[in-house]
Amino acid sequence: MIVCCGEALIDFLPRKSADGSPVYQPFCGGSVYNTAIALGRLGVPTGLFTGLSTDFFGDMLREGLKASKVDLRYTKIWDKPSTLAFVKLTDGHARYSFFDDNSAGRMLEKKDWPKLDAKVQALHFGSISLIPEPGGTTLEALMKREAKSRVVSLDPNIRPGQIRNRRSHLARLSRMIAMADIVKVSDEDVAYMTGKSDFKATARKWLKLGAKIVVITRGGDGVEAFTQGFALSRPAEKVKVADTVGAGDTFTAGLLTALRQAKLLDKKKLAAISQTDLEKALGFAARAAAVTVSRPGADPPWAKELV
């Protein structure tokens, strides 16, 4: 099983009403939620550690998880509001405005940590859930507790508008990168985190910190991956893009799925992964993400769509 740890929220996406007026329509979302949904649809036993509200938005989120076969045993359900995100699409690319005060996910503490058994092979962390307190500290501490015994995946999925203290957040990400086996970032994440676009130098730094695999997605320009032993690049899948919402989250899920299917979701095996095996995993992840970008919103593929 893979347990995803982080936010679940409601994305309000821009739409047109019957008379052509601009409106916002609610959809289930959040980077970590999307990754869990994608993993579930790809046939991976998946759980989600987060807080979900008892409000009707929380009901929507739970229904979405159940429909995609995500286990809810690690989810805390309580009487706090759901996180809301309003999305603006510009040329298919998303910008976000979040409403997260006192939310069900943000207010998780160490006492809410999930009880994990031996069936849990890996944990995935990421995105805006790492920013606010006490939730950010709760998730970082959970990673620290589990990093020695389980595979850890990290996708910072930077949302600059949510980060009030850049230095503090980057310090947290640096500590978490040092504990992670797999670090997946976008080229935009790298630019924010380093102020540069030197992917090779960035990857070397993070590999030196402790990461085993660093994957940098570049949208239509493909993906680059780095390990201690080699670097490789892969072109993007050719597809007509509806929008990019959920693309990176689906890529992460595809990568984890492929590694699990190849029986490589193991700390020692990831450290010694071959170029051929990583190329295959990246190819599967790219195909999964291509399906998501071909249709509106975060709508990851089911396993049968990738056969």
BELVENRA-V878746 format. One record per residue. N is the residue number from 1. PSI is psi in whole degrees, -180 to 180 (999 if undefined). D_FIRST is the distance of its C-alpha to the first C-alpha in Angstrom with 1 decimal. Layout:
# BELVENRA-V878746
n=N psi=PSI d_first=D_FIRST
n=N psi=PSI d_first=D_FIRST
This chain:
# BELVENRA-V878746
n=1 psi=147 d_first=0.0
n=2 psi=129 d_first=3.8
n=3 psi=121 d_first=6.5
n=4 psi=135 d_first=9.8
n=5 psi=110 d_first=12.9
n=6 psi=-157 d_first=16.3
n=7 psi=148 d_first=18.7
n=8 psi=130 d_first=19.0
n=9 psi=178 d_first=22.6
n=10 psi=118 d_first=25.2
n=11 psi=127 d_first=26.8
n=12 psi=109 d_first=30.4
n=13 psi=142 d_first=31.3
n=14 psi=134 d_first=34.9
n=15 psi=177 d_first=36.4
n=16 psi=136 d_first=39.9
n=17 psi=177 d_first=41.3
n=18 psi=-31 d_first=43.5
n=19 psi=8 d_first=46.5
n=20 psi=1 d_first=45.0
n=21 psi=146 d_first=44.4
n=22 psi=133 d_first=41.5
n=23 psi=168 d_first=38.7
n=24 psi=133 d_first=35.2
n=25 psi=132 d_first=32.5
n=26 psi=137 d_first=29.3
n=27 psi=150 d_first=25.9
n=28 psi=140 d_first=22.4
n=29 psi=-158 d_first=21.2
n=30 psi=136 d_first=20.3
n=31 psi=-50 d_first=18.7
n=32 psi=-40 d_first=15.3
n=33 psi=-47 d_first=15.5
n=34 psi=-40 d_first=16.4
n=35 psi=-42 d_first=13.5
n=36 psi=-44 d_first=11.0
n=37 psi=-47 d_first=13.4
n=38 psi=-42 d_first=13.6
n=39 psi=-45 d_first=10.0
n=40 psi=-43 d_first=10.2
n=41 psi=-28 d_first=13.5
n=42 psi=4 d_first=12.6
n=43 psi=13 d_first=10.5
n=44 psi=129 d_first=6.9
n=45 psi=121 d_first=4.8
n=46 psi=141 d_first=5.4
n=47 psi=164 d_first=7.3
n=48 psi=121 d_first=10.6
n=49 psi=111 d_first=12.6
n=50 psi=178 d_first=16.2
n=51 psi=132 d_first=19.4
n=52 psi=141 d_first=20.7
n=53 psi=157 d_first=24.4
n=54 psi=0 d_first=26.1
n=55 psi=177 d_first=28.3
n=56 psi=-22 d_first=28.3
n=57 psi=-39 d_first=26.4
n=58 psi=-37 d_first=23.6
n=59 psi=-43 d_first=23.9
n=60 psi=-44 d_first=23.6
n=61 psi=-43 d_first=20.4
n=62 psi=-42 d_first=18.8
n=63 psi=-39 d_first=20.2
n=64 psi=-39 d_first=18.8
n=65 psi=-46 d_first=15.2
n=66 psi=-41 d_first=15.7
n=67 psi=-27 d_first=17.5
n=68 psi=16 d_first=14.6
n=69 psi=34 d_first=12.1
n=70 psi=130 d_first=10.4
n=71 psi=132 d_first=9.7
n=72 psi=8 d_first=12.7
n=73 psi=-24 d_first=12.4
n=74 psi=5 d_first=12.1
n=75 psi=133 d_first=15.0
n=76 psi=126 d_first=18.5
n=77 psi=120 d_first=21.2
n=78 psi=173 d_first=24.7
n=79 psi=67 d_first=28.2
n=80 psi=158 d_first=28.1
n=81 psi=156 d_first=28.6
n=82 psi=149 d_first=26.1
n=83 psi=136 d_first=26.2
n=84 psi=141 d_first=28.3
n=85 psi=125 d_first=28.7
n=86 psi=132 d_first=31.7
n=87 psi=134 d_first=31.4
n=88 psi=127 d_first=34.3
n=89 psi=125 d_first=34.1
n=90 psi=113 d_first=36.6
n=91 psi=38 d_first=36.8
n=92 psi=-7 d_first=33.2
n=93 psi=141 d_first=31.8
n=94 psi=139 d_first=30.5
n=95 psi=149 d_first=31.9
n=96 psi=148 d_first=30.7
n=97 psi=120 d_first=32.4
n=98 psi=148 d_first=30.2
n=99 psi=108 d_first=31.1
n=100 psi=6 d_first=28.8
n=101 psi=129 d_first=31.2
n=102 psi=30 d_first=29.9
n=103 psi=164 d_first=26.9
n=104 psi=-35 d_first=24.0
n=105 psi=-39 d_first=21.6
n=106 psi=-34 d_first=24.1
n=107 psi=12 d_first=25.2
n=108 psi=143 d_first=22.1
n=109 psi=177 d_first=23.0
n=110 psi=-32 d_first=21.6
n=111 psi=-15 d_first=22.2
n=112 psi=0 d_first=19.5
n=113 psi=143 d_first=16.7
n=114 psi=152 d_first=13.6
n=115 psi=116 d_first=13.2
n=116 psi=133 d_first=10.0
n=117 psi=-175 d_first=9.7
n=118 psi=-15 d_first=9.1
n=119 psi=-18 d_first=5.8
n=120 psi=107 d_first=4.6
n=121 psi=-35 d_first=5.6
n=122 psi=154 d_first=6.9
n=123 psi=140 d_first=8.8
n=124 psi=133 d_first=11.1
n=125 psi=158 d_first=14.6
n=126 psi=173 d_first=17.7
n=127 psi=-147 d_first=20.9
n=128 psi=-18 d_first=23.3
n=129 psi=-17 d_first=21.3
n=130 psi=-5 d_first=22.2
n=131 psi=-58 d_first=25.9
n=132 psi=164 d_first=27.2
n=133 psi=151 d_first=27.5
n=134 psi=-3 d_first=26.3
n=135 psi=-40 d_first=22.9
n=136 psi=-45 d_first=23.1
n=137 psi=-38 d_first=23.8
n=138 psi=-45 d_first=21.1
n=139 psi=-41 d_first=18.4
n=140 psi=-43 d_first=20.2
n=141 psi=-35 d_first=20.4
n=142 psi=-43 d_first=16.8
n=143 psi=-43 d_first=16.1
n=144 psi=-39 d_first=18.9
n=145 psi=-37 d_first=17.6
n=146 psi=-14 d_first=14.2
n=147 psi=-27 d_first=15.5
n=148 psi=-24 d_first=16.9
n=149 psi=-13 d_first=14.0
n=150 psi=155 d_first=10.9
n=151 psi=136 d_first=11.1
n=152 psi=129 d_first=12.5
n=153 psi=142 d_first=13.3
n=154 psi=129 d_first=16.4
n=155 psi=100 d_first=18.4
n=156 psi=-35 d_first=21.6
n=157 psi=63 d_first=22.6
n=158 psi=133 d_first=26.1
n=159 psi=90 d_first=28.0
n=160 psi=-35 d_first=31.4
n=161 psi=-18 d_first=32.9
n=162 psi=-14 d_first=30.6
n=163 psi=111 d_first=31.2
n=164 psi=-32 d_first=34.2
n=165 psi=93 d_first=34.2
n=166 psi=-45 d_first=33.3
n=167 psi=-44 d_first=33.9
n=168 psi=-41 d_first=31.7
n=169 psi=-41 d_first=28.8
n=170 psi=-33 d_first=29.2
n=171 psi=-42 d_first=29.4
n=172 psi=-46 d_first=26.0
n=173 psi=-37 d_first=24.4
n=174 psi=-42 d_first=26.1
n=175 psi=-39 d_first=24.7
n=176 psi=-35 d_first=21.1
n=177 psi=-39 d_first=21.7
n=178 psi=-25 d_first=22.9
n=179 psi=-14 d_first=19.6
n=180 psi=149 d_first=17.4
n=181 psi=-39 d_first=16.5
n=182 psi=124 d_first=16.4
n=183 psi=118 d_first=19.0
n=184 psi=125 d_first=19.5
n=185 psi=164 d_first=22.7
n=186 psi=166 d_first=25.4
n=187 psi=-32 d_first=29.0
n=188 psi=-37 d_first=30.0
n=189 psi=-45 d_first=27.6
n=190 psi=-43 d_first=29.3
n=191 psi=-43 d_first=32.7
n=192 psi=-43 d_first=32.1
n=193 psi=-30 d_first=30.6
n=194 psi=-17 d_first=33.2
n=195 psi=10 d_first=36.1
n=196 psi=173 d_first=36.1
n=197 psi=26 d_first=34.8
n=198 psi=90 d_first=34.7
n=199 psi=-39 d_first=31.2
n=200 psi=-46 d_first=31.8
n=201 psi=-40 d_first=33.2
n=202 psi=-47 d_first=30.4
n=203 psi=-43 d_first=27.7
n=204 psi=-43 d_first=29.8
n=205 psi=-46 d_first=30.0
n=206 psi=-35 d_first=26.2
n=207 psi=-37 d_first=25.6
n=208 psi=-34 d_first=28.2
n=209 psi=-34 d_first=26.6
n=210 psi=-13 d_first=23.4
n=211 psi=149 d_first=21.2
n=212 psi=-35 d_first=20.4
n=213 psi=130 d_first=20.2
n=214 psi=124 d_first=22.0
n=215 psi=127 d_first=22.0
n=216 psi=114 d_first=24.7
n=217 psi=144 d_first=24.9
n=218 psi=32 d_first=28.5
n=219 psi=-128 d_first=28.6
n=220 psi=-11 d_first=31.1
n=221 psi=6 d_first=31.8
n=222 psi=-152 d_first=28.6
n=223 psi=147 d_first=26.2
n=224 psi=143 d_first=26.8
n=225 psi=148 d_first=24.5
n=226 psi=139 d_first=25.5
n=227 psi=-180 d_first=24.6
n=228 psi=-25 d_first=26.9
n=229 psi=-21 d_first=28.2
n=230 psi=167 d_first=28.7
n=231 psi=148 d_first=28.6
n=232 psi=160 d_first=28.3
n=233 psi=155 d_first=28.8
n=234 psi=134 d_first=28.0
n=235 psi=160 d_first=29.9
n=236 psi=154 d_first=28.6
n=237 psi=142 d_first=28.2
n=238 psi=120 d_first=31.4
n=239 psi=150 d_first=31.0
n=240 psi=121 d_first=33.0
n=241 psi=124 d_first=31.4
n=242 psi=-53 d_first=31.3
n=243 psi=172 d_first=29.8
n=244 psi=10 d_first=27.1
n=245 psi=123 d_first=25.3
n=246 psi=1 d_first=21.5
n=247 psi=-49 d_first=22.1
n=248 psi=-36 d_first=20.7
n=249 psi=-41 d_first=17.5
n=250 psi=-39 d_first=17.1
n=251 psi=-46 d_first=17.9
n=252 psi=-47 d_first=15.2
n=253 psi=-41 d_first=12.6
n=254 psi=-41 d_first=14.5
n=255 psi=-47 d_first=14.6
n=256 psi=-39 d_first=10.9
n=257 psi=-48 d_first=10.5
n=258 psi=-41 d_first=13.5
n=259 psi=-39 d_first=12.7
n=260 psi=-43 d_first=9.5
n=261 psi=-33 d_first=11.9
n=262 psi=6 d_first=14.5
n=263 psi=38 d_first=12.6
n=264 psi=5 d_first=13.5
n=265 psi=69 d_first=10.4
n=266 psi=140 d_first=12.4
n=267 psi=-46 d_first=14.9
n=268 psi=-40 d_first=17.9
n=269 psi=-36 d_first=17.2
n=270 psi=-38 d_first=16.9
n=271 psi=-25 d_first=20.1
n=272 psi=19 d_first=21.8
n=273 psi=143 d_first=20.5
n=274 psi=160 d_first=23.4
n=275 psi=-40 d_first=25.0
n=276 psi=-45 d_first=24.5
n=277 psi=-40 d_first=20.8
n=278 psi=-38 d_first=20.5
n=279 psi=-43 d_first=23.0
n=280 psi=-43 d_first=21.1
n=281 psi=-41 d_first=17.9
n=282 psi=-37 d_first=20.3
n=283 psi=-44 d_first=22.0
n=284 psi=-44 d_first=19.1
n=285 psi=-41 d_first=18.2
n=286 psi=-40 d_first=21.9
n=287 psi=-40 d_first=22.2
n=288 psi=-46 d_first=19.5
n=289 psi=-34 d_first=21.2
n=290 psi=-36 d_first=24.5
n=291 psi=-43 d_first=23.7
n=292 psi=-44 d_first=22.9
n=293 psi=-15 d_first=26.2
n=294 psi=-8 d_first=28.2
n=295 psi=153 d_first=27.8
n=296 psi=144 d_first=28.6
n=297 psi=-179 d_first=26.1
n=298 psi=94 d_first=22.3
n=299 psi=77 d_first=21.6
n=300 psi=158 d_first=18.8
n=301 psi=158 d_first=19.0
n=302 psi=159 d_first=17.4
n=303 psi=-38 d_first=16.5
n=304 psi=-22 d_first=19.9
n=305 psi=-15 d_first=21.7
n=306 psi=4 d_first=20.7
n=307 psi=999 d_first=21.8
